[in-house]
Amino acid sequence: MFRFDEGLNVHLHRDPVEFRFGMNSLSILVEQAMGLNPMDSSLDVFTNQRCDRIKILG
């Protein structure tokens, strides 16, 4: 569980991702493509090709 407070960082991945990706694949994407730590307390947000759905890795 996480809280939406002032100290929460949210990172939006600009490119759409394949929504069959699981948590491990998205963590690798955060680490390699975005250059961030997937285990920190921020939220990483991903969209699908049509940009009508999101996945949040927190």
Backbone atoms as SQL, in Angstrom:
CREATE TABLE atoms (id INTEGER PRIMARY KEY, chain TEXT, resi INTEGER, resn TEXT, atom TEXT, x REAL, y REAL, z REAL);
INSERT INTO atoms VALUES
  (1, 'A', 1, 'MET', 'N', 0.842, -1.170, 0.000),
  (2, 'A', 1, 'MET', 'CA', 0.000, 0.000, 0.000),
  (3, 'A', 1, 'MET', 'C', 0.891, 1.239, 0.000),
  (4, 'A', 2, 'PHE', 'N', 0.477, 2.261, -0.685),
  (5, 'A', 2, 'PHE', 'CA', 1.241, 3.497, -0.737),
  (6, 'A', 2, 'PHE', 'C', 0.309, 4.679, -0.516),
  (7, 'A', 3, 'ARG', 'N', 0.904, 5.797, -0.187),
  (8, 'A', 3, 'ARG', 'CA', 0.128, 7.006, 0.084),
  (9, 'A', 3, 'ARG', 'C', 0.426, 8.045, -0.980),
  (10, 'A', 4, 'PHE', 'N', -0.594, 8.767, -1.386),
  (11, 'A', 4, 'PHE', 'CA', -0.426, 9.873, -2.322),
  (12, 'A', 4, 'PHE', 'C', -0.160, 11.146, -1.523),
  (13, 'A', 5, 'ASP', 'N', 1.094, 11.353, -1.147),
  (14, 'A', 5, 'ASP', 'CA', 1.448, 12.559, -0.409),
  (15, 'A', 5, 'ASP', 'C', 2.419, 13.398, -1.239),
  (16, 'A', 6, 'GLU', 'N', 2.874, 14.482, -0.678),
  (17, 'A', 6, 'GLU', 'CA', 3.726, 15.427, -1.409),
  (18, 'A', 6, 'GLU', 'C', 5.073, 14.842, -1.794),
  (19, 'A', 7, 'GLY', 'N', 5.568, 13.891, -1.052),
  (20, 'A', 7, 'GLY', 'CA', 6.881, 13.323, -1.323),
  (21, 'A', 7, 'GLY', 'C', 6.881, 12.187, -2.329),
  (22, 'A', 8, 'LEU', 'N', 5.725, 11.822, -2.851),
  (23, 'A', 8, 'LEU', 'CA', 5.627, 10.702, -3.785),
  (24, 'A', 8, 'LEU', 'C', 6.069, 11.128, -5.184),
  (25, 'A', 9, 'ASN', 'N', 7.020, 10.407, -5.746),
  (26, 'A', 9, 'ASN', 'CA', 7.478, 10.664, -7.112),
  (27, 'A', 9, 'ASN', 'C', 6.749, 9.731, -8.068),
  (28, 'A', 10, 'VAL', 'N', 6.293, 10.278, -9.191),
  (29, 'A', 10, 'VAL', 'CA', 5.612, 9.497, -10.220),
  (30, 'A', 10, 'VAL', 'C', 6.391, 9.655, -11.516),
  (31, 'A', 11, 'HIS', 'N', 6.789, 8.526, -12.110),
  (32, 'A', 11, 'HIS', 'CA', 7.542, 8.531, -13.363),
  (33, 'A', 11, 'HIS', 'C', 6.669, 7.920, -14.449),
  (34, 'A', 12, 'LEU', 'N', 6.484, 8.648, -15.540),
  (35, 'A', 12, 'LEU', 'CA', 5.678, 8.180, -16.663),
  (36, 'A', 12, 'LEU', 'C', 6.601, 7.733, -17.790),
  (37, 'A', 13, 'HIS', 'N', 6.465, 6.478, -18.183),
  (38, 'A', 13, 'HIS', 'CA', 7.242, 5.964, -19.315),
  (39, 'A', 13, 'HIS', 'C', 6.579, 6.464, -20.584),
  (40, 'A', 14, 'ARG', 'N', 7.315, 7.193, -21.417),
  (41, 'A', 14, 'ARG', 'CA', 6.729, 7.874, -22.582),
  (42, 'A', 14, 'ARG', 'C', 6.247, 6.920, -23.657),
  (43, 'A', 15, 'ASP', 'N', 6.983, 5.860, -23.901),
  (44, 'A', 15, 'ASP', 'CA', 6.635, 4.937, -24.977),
  (45, 'A', 15, 'ASP', 'C', 5.654, 3.878, -24.480),
  (46, 'A', 16, 'PRO', 'N', 4.704, 3.484, -25.327),
  (47, 'A', 16, 'PRO', 'CA', 3.779, 2.420, -24.916),
  (48, 'A', 16, 'PRO', 'C', 4.524, 1.095, -24.746),
  (49, 'A', 17, 'VAL', 'N', 4.015, 0.260, -23.859),
  (50, 'A', 17, 'VAL', 'CA', 4.631, -1.045, -23.602),
  (51, 'A', 17, 'VAL', 'C', 3.631, -2.150, -23.916),
  (52, 'A', 18, 'GLU', 'N', 4.162, -3.332, -24.114),
  (53, 'A', 18, 'GLU', 'CA', 3.330, -4.513, -24.322),
  (54, 'A', 18, 'GLU', 'C', 2.680, -4.872, -22.988),
  (55, 'A', 19, 'PHE', 'N', 1.366, -4.945, -22.961),
  (56, 'A', 19, 'PHE', 'CA', 0.680, -5.163, -21.695),
  (57, 'A', 19, 'PHE', 'C', 0.708, -6.609, -21.227),
  (58, 'A', 20, 'ARG', 'N', 1.326, -7.479, -21.994),
  (59, 'A', 20, 'ARG', 'CA', 1.540, -8.839, -21.496),
  (60, 'A', 20, 'ARG', 'C', 2.756, -8.893, -20.586),
  (61, 'A', 21, 'PHE', 'N', 3.534, -7.792, -20.535),
  (62, 'A', 21, 'PHE', 'CA', 4.683, -7.727, -19.639),
  (63, 'A', 21, 'PHE', 'C', 4.207, -7.859, -18.197),
  (64, 'A', 22, 'GLY', 'N', 4.936, -8.636, -17.434),
  (65, 'A', 22, 'GLY', 'CA', 4.642, -8.775, -16.017),
  (66, 'A', 22, 'GLY', 'C', 5.467, -7.806, -15.192),
  (67, 'A', 23, 'MET', 'N', 5.396, -7.992, -13.895),
  (68, 'A', 23, 'MET', 'CA', 6.084, -7.104, -12.971),
  (69, 'A', 23, 'MET', 'C', 7.601, -7.152, -13.163),
  (70, 'A', 24, 'ASN', 'N', 8.147, -8.334, -13.416),
  (71, 'A', 24, 'ASN', 'CA', 9.600, -8.453, -13.592),
  (72, 'A', 24, 'ASN', 'C', 10.073, -7.732, -14.848),
  (73, 'A', 25, 'SER', 'N', 9.350, -7.892, -15.950),
  (74, 'A', 25, 'SER', 'CA', 9.729, -7.225, -17.200),
  (75, 'A', 25, 'SER', 'C', 9.631, -5.714, -17.077),
  (76, 'A', 26, 'LEU', 'N', 8.602, -5.233, -16.401),
  (77, 'A', 26, 'LEU', 'CA', 8.461, -3.792, -16.207),
  (78, 'A', 26, 'LEU', 'C', 9.558, -3.253, -15.294),
  (79, 'A', 27, 'SER', 'N', 9.960, -4.034, -14.297),
  (80, 'A', 27, 'SER', 'CA', 11.060, -3.618, -13.418),
  (81, 'A', 27, 'SER', 'C', 12.360, -3.481, -14.194),
  (82, 'A', 28, 'ILE', 'N', 12.607, -4.412, -15.098),
  (83, 'A', 28, 'ILE', 'CA', 13.805, -4.334, -15.940),
  (84, 'A', 28, 'ILE', 'C', 13.739, -3.101, -16.833),
  (85, 'A', 29, 'LEU', 'N', 12.557, -2.806, -17.360),
  (86, 'A', 29, 'LEU', 'CA', 12.376, -1.628, -18.206),
  (87, 'A', 29, 'LEU', 'C', 12.645, -0.340, -17.425),
  (88, 'A', 30, 'VAL', 'N', 12.175, -0.282, -16.194),
  (89, 'A', 30, 'VAL', 'CA', 12.428, 0.889, -15.342),
  (90, 'A', 30, 'VAL', 'C', 13.929, 1.056, -15.127),
  (91, 'A', 31, 'GLU', 'N', 14.600, -0.046, -14.867),
  (92, 'A', 31, 'GLU', 'CA', 16.026, 0.012, -14.568),
  (93, 'A', 31, 'GLU', 'C', 16.865, 0.359, -15.800),
  (94, 'A', 32, 'GLN', 'N', 16.593, -0.286, -16.929),
  (95, 'A', 32, 'GLN', 'CA', 17.443, -0.115, -18.108),
  (96, 'A', 32, 'GLN', 'C', 17.049, 1.079, -18.966),
  (97, 'A', 33, 'ALA', 'N', 15.780, 1.214, -19.297),
  (98, 'A', 33, 'ALA', 'CA', 15.355, 2.275, -20.219),
  (99, 'A', 33, 'ALA', 'C', 15.214, 3.622, -19.522),
  (100, 'A', 34, 'MET', 'N', 14.739, 3.600, -18.281),
  (101, 'A', 34, 'MET', 'CA', 14.495, 4.854, -17.581),
  (102, 'A', 34, 'MET', 'C', 15.657, 5.241, -16.670),
  (103, 'A', 35, 'GLY', 'N', 16.549, 4.302, -16.379),
  (104, 'A', 35, 'GLY', 'CA', 17.699, 4.589, -15.530),
  (105, 'A', 35, 'GLY', 'C', 17.332, 4.853, -14.086),
  (106, 'A', 36, 'LEU', 'N', 16.266, 4.211, -13.611),
  (107, 'A', 36, 'LEU', 'CA', 15.789, 4.425, -12.246),
  (108, 'A', 36, 'LEU', 'C', 15.843, 3.126, -11.454),
  (109, 'A', 37, 'ASN', 'N', 15.715, 3.248, -10.154),
  (110, 'A', 37, 'ASN', 'CA', 15.677, 2.085, -9.281),
  (111, 'A', 37, 'ASN', 'C', 14.228, 1.619, -9.150),
  (112, 'A', 38, 'PRO', 'N', 13.889, 0.407, -9.588),
  (113, 'A', 38, 'PRO', 'CA', 12.508, -0.060, -9.488),
  (114, 'A', 38, 'PRO', 'C', 12.071, -0.363, -8.055),
  (115, 'A', 39, 'MET', 'N', 13.020, -0.397, -7.120),
  (116, 'A', 39, 'MET', 'CA', 12.686, -0.733, -5.739),
  (117, 'A', 39, 'MET', 'C', 12.548, 0.493, -4.836),
  (118, 'A', 40, 'ASP', 'N', 12.639, 1.701, -5.403),
  (119, 'A', 40, 'ASP', 'CA', 12.468, 2.878, -4.553),
  (120, 'A', 40, 'ASP', 'C', 10.980, 3.124, -4.297),
  (121, 'A', 41, 'SER', 'N', 10.659, 4.170, -3.611),
  (122, 'A', 41, 'SER', 'CA', 9.273, 4.408, -3.183),
  (123, 'A', 41, 'SER', 'C', 8.454, 5.200, -4.190),
  (124, 'A', 42, 'SER', 'N', 8.902, 5.277, -5.442),
  (125, 'A', 42, 'SER', 'CA', 8.158, 6.029, -6.454),
  (126, 'A', 42, 'SER', 'C', 7.188, 5.113, -7.198),
  (127, 'A', 43, 'LEU', 'N', 6.312, 5.734, -7.982),
  (128, 'A', 43, 'LEU', 'CA', 5.392, 5.000, -8.844),
  (129, 'A', 43, 'LEU', 'C', 5.868, 5.134, -10.284),
  (130, 'A', 44, 'ASP', 'N', 5.863, 4.031, -11.001),
  (131, 'A', 44, 'ASP', 'CA', 6.237, 4.023, -12.409),
  (132, 'A', 44, 'ASP', 'C', 4.994, 3.654, -13.207),
  (133, 'A', 45, 'VAL', 'N', 4.612, 4.531, -14.148),
  (134, 'A', 45, 'VAL', 'CA', 3.349, 4.388, -14.871),
  (135, 'A', 45, 'VAL', 'C', 3.639, 4.070, -16.334),
  (136, 'A', 46, 'PHE', 'N', 2.919, 3.086, -16.867),
  (137, 'A', 46, 'PHE', 'CA', 3.078, 2.635, -18.244),
  (138, 'A', 46, 'PHE', 'C', 1.720, 2.646, -18.934),
  (139, 'A', 47, 'THR', 'N', 1.723, 2.910, -20.254),
  (140, 'A', 47, 'THR', 'CA', 0.487, 2.867, -21.037),
  (141, 'A', 47, 'THR', 'C', 0.602, 1.797, -22.113),
  (142, 'A', 48, 'ASN', 'N', -0.558, 1.383, -22.640),
  (143, 'A', 48, 'ASN', 'CA', -0.565, 0.437, -23.749),
  (144, 'A', 48, 'ASN', 'C', -0.496, 1.195, -25.070),
  (145, 'A', 49, 'GLN', 'N', -0.549, 0.479, -26.185),
  (146, 'A', 49, 'GLN', 'CA', -0.424, 1.094, -27.515),
  (147, 'A', 49, 'GLN', 'C', -1.506, 2.134, -27.779),
  (148, 'A', 50, 'ARG', 'N', -2.746, 1.847, -27.379),
  (149, 'A', 50, 'ARG', 'CA', -3.857, 2.771, -27.643),
  (150, 'A', 50, 'ARG', 'C', -3.983, 3.862, -26.588),
  (151, 'A', 51, 'CYS', 'N', -3.163, 3.795, -25.553),
  (152, 'A', 51, 'CYS', 'CA', -3.183, 4.768, -24.446),
  (153, 'A', 51, 'CYS', 'C', -4.548, 4.858, -23.780),
  (154, 'A', 52, 'ASP', 'N', -5.237, 3.728, -23.689),
  (155, 'A', 52, 'ASP', 'CA', -6.515, 3.720, -22.993),
  (156, 'A', 52, 'ASP', 'C', -6.454, 2.914, -21.692),
  (157, 'A', 53, 'ARG', 'N', -5.272, 2.385, -21.364),
  (158, 'A', 53, 'ARG', 'CA', -5.068, 1.648, -20.121),
  (159, 'A', 53, 'ARG', 'C', -3.697, 1.993, -19.553),
  (160, 'A', 54, 'ILE', 'N', -3.583, 1.847, -18.245),
  (161, 'A', 54, 'ILE', 'CA', -2.290, 2.077, -17.600),
  (162, 'A', 54, 'ILE', 'C', -1.964, 0.915, -16.673),
  (163, 'A', 55, 'LYS', 'N', -0.681, 0.721, -16.447),
  (164, 'A', 55, 'LYS', 'CA', -0.175, -0.186, -15.420),
  (165, 'A', 55, 'LYS', 'C', 0.718, 0.643, -14.521),
  (166, 'A', 56, 'ILE', 'N', 0.594, 0.417, -13.232),
  (167, 'A', 56, 'ILE', 'CA', 1.389, 1.163, -12.256),
  (168, 'A', 56, 'ILE', 'C', 2.238, 0.180, -11.466),
  (169, 'A', 57, 'LEU', 'N', 3.522, 0.426, -11.464),
  (170, 'A', 57, 'LEU', 'CA', 4.460, -0.374, -10.695),
  (171, 'A', 57, 'LEU', 'C', 4.880, 0.471, -9.506),
  (172, 'A', 58, 'GLY', 'N', 4.551, 0.011, -8.306),
  (173, 'A', 58, 'GLY', 'CA', 4.822, 0.822, -7.130),
  (174, 'A', 58, 'GLY', 'C', 5.579, 0.118, -6.062);
